[in-house]
Amino acid sequence: MQSKAEHIRDGKRRVLPPQSLPHDLRGNRYDMLVAIEMAETRTSQSGNRKIYWKCRCDCGVVKEFAANHLTQHKATNCGCQRRIRQSMGLRKHGGSGTLSAPMMPEYRIWLAMKERCSNPNSRGWSRYGQRGISVCSRWAEDFNAFLEDMGNKPTKDHSIERIDNDGNYEPSNCGWVTRVEQANNRRSNRWVTALGRCMTLAQWSRETGIKTATIAARLNHGWAADRAVSHATRGNR
């Protein structure tokens, strides 16, 4: 019987039979877990030695697992799937009358959103939780409330985005956007010092009514920052 371990090579995954499993598990995928690096060797009270590997779960959490638990498929995720089932119980969502699907795209996004804002071990912690970004209590406690406020993703290319990059995850500050729109929003986070203050392009735009693209174009053409954020356009004179 083959192990369910997978080895990632050249962007492709292939199942490895037990006899060919490398001692170095780095890059191997075990369901939702990907081995990153060997952590340490521990000795149990019975004297058995086990090698532990640091793994990243698809939800973003980094956690250590015994190598044999990975290769024997005893460890498949960081525990997030258990938390999903516990938090959802048997409740229904929306008007569909069907049980909430644990791995529906919106549920993955909801789980990842909470992880990066509340778990210091999450890959995105430094850019979210550590900066003070949080999830409103209505969403943090109930996936159904999150889905009710946000609705389903319009397409598979959409993801959640905060309107104010310094704001929290809450109904008034979030929407579904495509990756292209996300990239454009990140460009609007360019910092500009003008009129004695330092703000992002998006913040200057909200305050002056001048489009972020207009301010950026002015700066790129050599305008002084003070003039770029204060010179009125036809539309806002």
N, C-alpha and C positions, 0 to 999 in steps of 0.2 A: 504494500500500500504506500503510495507516495505521500510525502509531506506536503502540506499546503503552503510551505514557504516559497516565496518568489524572489528571484534575483533580478535587480534592475541593471541592465547593461545596454548602452547605446540607445537609451530612451525606451527600450522594450523590456517587458517582464516575461520571465519564463519560469515554469515550475521546476524545482530541482528535486530529484529523488533523494531519499535519505542518505545513500552511500556517497553522494557527491556534495553534500552540504559542507561549505567551507567553515573552517574554524573561525575565520573572520566573517562575522555576520553583517558587517557594515554595508548598508544599501539594500539589504534584504527586506522584503515586505511580508508581514504576517497579518493578513486581513487589513485592519485599519492602522497597524503599527509599522513604522519603518525604523530599522536599527540605525542609530547615528554613530555611536562609539562605545567601546567597552568601558564599563564603569569601574568595577572592582570584583575581586573574588572573595566570597564570604564562606565561612565555615559554620555549619549548624551545630547544635548541641550534640548531635549524634556523630559528629566528626566528618560529615559529608561536605565536600567543597563544591560550591556552585559559582559559576561565572555570571555576572549580571551585566546587562547591556542597557545603555541609555537609548530610549526610543521616542520618536515623535508620533503622536496620534494624529489622525486626520482632522480632529477638532482643534489641534494646536497645542495640546498639553504634552510636555516632555516628562517622561517617567522611566524608572528603571525596572527591568524584568529579568528573571532568571533565564539564561540561554535555553535551557531545556524546555521551559514553559513556552518559549517562542517556537522552537522547532517542533514541539509536539502539539502545537496549536491550542495550548491551554490558555494563553494570553492573546487576546484578539483586539482589545482596545484598552484605553486608560481607565475605563469605568464609566465613561460618558453615556454609553448605551443603557446601562442600568439606571443612571440618573434620569435619562429620557423617559424610560418606562415608568419610573416612580413618579416623576412630575406630571406625566400625562394620565396615568391611571386608565380609566375607561371612559374618559370624557370625550365628547364629540365637539367638532369645531364647525363654524360657519353654518350654512343651511344645507349642507350636503347629506347630513344624516349618516355619515360613515365615520368609523373610528379614525382618529388622527394617525397618519402614517409616520412612524418614527424617523424614517430617513428621507422624507419629502424635502426638496431643496430649501423651502422656507424654514424648515425645522433645523437643518444644518446651519443655516445662516444665523438663526436665533441662538443656537448653542454656541457657535463660534464667537458671536457678539458678546455673550455673557462671559465666556472664558477669558477673552483678551482684556476685559474690563475688571475682572475679579480674581483671576488666577495669576500670581507672580511668576509661575512656571510657563505661562503661555508665551508663544513666540511673539505675539504682538503686545505684550504687557508694557514694554517701555514706551510705546507710542499711544497707549490708551489708558489703562489703569494707573500706571505710574504718573501720567500727566493729569490725573484727576477726572478722566472721562468715565462716566458711569452709565448704567442702564436704569431707566426710571422704574420705580417699584411695580407699576402696573405691568410692564413687560417682563421684568426679571422674575416675577412670580407666576406668570401665566402665559404660555405659548399661544393659547386661544385668543387672549387679549391682543397680543402682538399681531397675529394674523388678521384679526378683526380690524385693527387700525391701519395696517399696511396693505392688506389684500395680498393676493397671490402675485408672484413675479410675472410681469407682462411677457417676458421671454426668458430663455435660458441664459442669455447674455447679460441680464440685469442683476444687479447686486444692491445691497443697502448702502446708502450714502448719507452722511450728515451734512446739512446745509451750512451750518456754522462749524468749522473744523475744531473749534474750541468748546463746542457745546456737547451735551450728552445725547445718548440714544433715547429719544422720546418722540411721540407722535408729531409734535410741531417742528421738529428739527430733522426729520428723516424722510427719505423717499427712495423709490427704485430708480436706478440710473444704469446706463450701459458703461462698459469699460472706457469707451471713448469719452463719454461725459465725465467720468471720474478723473481721467487724465487731464481734461480741461480744467476741472475744479482744482486739481493739485497745482496747475500752473497759476491759478488765481491766488494761491497762498504765498506768492512771491512777496517778500517784505520790502517795503518802501519807506524811507525816512524823509518826511516832508513837513513843513510848517511846524517844526519842533516836536513831531510825534513819529512813532514807528508803528505802522500797521500793514496788514496784507493788502494786496490789490483788491480782494473781495471786500474788505472792510472800507477801504477808500471809496470804492464804487458805491457801496450802500450809503455812505455818508454824503457823497457829492452828487450822486445820480449819474455820474459818468461811467460808461461801460468799462469793465476790466480790460477788454481787448483794446479800447481806445487809450487808456492810461499806459498799458504795456507798450503799444505801438509808439506813443510819444517818447517814452523812456528809451526805447530802442533806437529812435531817431535823434537822440541826443538832447532832448528837452531836459531842463532843470526839473528836479522832482517837485518843487513847490508849484511851478507852472503847470506841470503835467496833471496834478490832482486838483487844480483850482481853475484852469482856463475853461470857461463854459463852452459847451457845444451848442449847435443850433437847437437841439431838442431840450436843453435844460437851462437856456438863458433866461 
